[in-house]
């Protein structure tokens, strides 16, 4: 998968079609789409593919779809992104069954949430986990070591130092909507 290479990288995260259009000619292998209307998903994925870009869809943020395994099946079969990101176990499992990249999103609010997340990752066996907030280098390293699953750092990534610290802690990638960090 060209999105994730040794040493890690920054993956742009976008919300609007204008942002997608700007990325089509940019030197990124792909991007994360943070929502939008269900009717926009296939045209955006097709446009990205036509420009040699991979798209990761955040399934939980798509308007007009229920966040469940049936929605995941629809996205996998009809839209065919490179992968799906979700907090839901059923979505992750259905994504894996369809052979797409499955990214389990984890909100790590406290120690209890961290422990529940380990159990969830063991159950779903995702291809990647996205740790939020992504500004906790020691937690990134711990999650990677304890689960054996590559980690993506996301959320509250605001500076080049945050990007560097996440990658140095072992993150396979950093996602951010801050354009100034996309080249970090």
N, C-alpha and C positions, 0 to 999 in steps of 0.2 A: 504494500500500500504506500503510495507516494506521499500521503499526508504525514506519515510518521516515519521519520528517519533517525538513525543513530545521532545522538547529540541533542535531539529535540528541536523544536521550532515553534514559532508563533503562528497560530491559526486565526485569521480574522473571523470575528463573529459579527454578523450583520442582521438588521431587522427589516430594512426597506429595499425595494426593488432597485432604487437608484444606487444604493450601496453595492448591490449584486452586480449591476451593470459596470460600475467602476472597477470591480475586481476581475472582470472577464479578461481584461488586457494586462492586469497586474501579474507580477512574477510569483504568484502563489499557486501551489498545486490544488488548492481547494479552500473551502471555508465552511463555517458553521452558520446555518440559517436559524435565527432565533424567532421562529413563529411566522405569522402571516396567515392569510386565508387559505383554506384547503384547496380552493380552486386555482391558486397560484403555484402550488407545489410542483406539479408536473411540468408546466412551462418553465419554471425556474430551473428545475433539475435538468430538463432537456437542453436548455440554453447553456447551462454550465458544462454539460457533457460535450456539447458542440464546440466549446472553447477549451476542451481538455482539462476541465476542472472537476474535482470531486466535491460533493455536497454532503454534509452531515446535517440532518434535520433534527431539530429539537422537538420530538413528538409531543411533549407535554404542552407546548406553547402554540400549537397550530389551531387557529380558530375554525370552528365548524366540524371538528372531530372530537369524539369522546376519547379520552386517554385510556384505551384498553387494548387488548390483544387483537381485536377485530380491526381497529384503526391501524395498528401496526401492520397487520396483514395487508390491508389496503395500500398503505404507503410502500411496503416492500414490493408488492406485486404490480401496482399501477404506476407509482412515481419512480421507483428504483433509484433512490439516492445511494451514495456509498455506504451510508449507515444511519442509524437512529440513536439519539440520546434520550434517555428517560429515567425518571425516578422509579418507575413501575416495573416490578419483576416480570409480569406477564408480557409487557412490551419488549423487554430485553430478551426473554426466551423466544418469543415469536420472531424477533429480528434474527436471532442466531439460527433458527430453523430455516429461515429464508436465505441464509448465507451472506447476510450483510453485516457490516461492522456494528456490534452492539456495545453501547457505552452507557454504563450504569452511573447515573448522576447521584452523588452523595452530598447531602448538606450536613456538615460536621459542626454542629452547634455546641456540643459538650461531649464529655466522656461516654455518656450513655448512648448518644447518637452514633459515636464512633464504634462502639461495641455492636450495636444493632446493624450498622453498615457492614461490619465484617461478616455477620451471619447472612445478610442479604447477598453479598458478593459470593459467598460460598454456595448459596442456593442458585443464583443466576449464572454464575461462571461467565461474566461478560468478557469481551475482548479487551476493553479498557474500562477504567473507572475515572470519572471526573470528580475531583475533590473541590468543594466549595466551602469556605473561601479558599482561593488558591495561594494565599499569602502566608502559608504556614509550612515552611520548608521541612521542619522536623516531622510534621504529620505526613507530608508527601512521602518522605523516605520511609516512615513507619508503615503506611498503607501499602506501599509498593513491596516492602519486605514481608509483611505479614500475609498479604493476599497472593503475592506472586503475579499480580496483574499489573500491566503498565498503567501509569497514572497520568491524567491530564489535569493541569491546574487551571481553574477558572474562577471568576468572581473576585472583585475588588483588586484586580491586577491594575495598578495605576502608574507604575514607574518602570523604567528599564531595570532598576535594581530588583523589583519584584519578579520580573521575567527571568533575570539571571539567577536569582536565588532558587526559584522553582526548578529551573533546568539543572542547576548544580545539585539540587536535592534528588534528582533522578526522574523528574517529570519527562514523559515522552513528548509532551507538547504543552503549550500554554494557549488558552483561548482568551481573547479580549476584543471588546468592541472599540477600544481606543486606537484610532488610526495611527497616532504618533508612535505606538508600540509595535505595529505590525512589522516593521523593519528591524526591531531590536534583536 
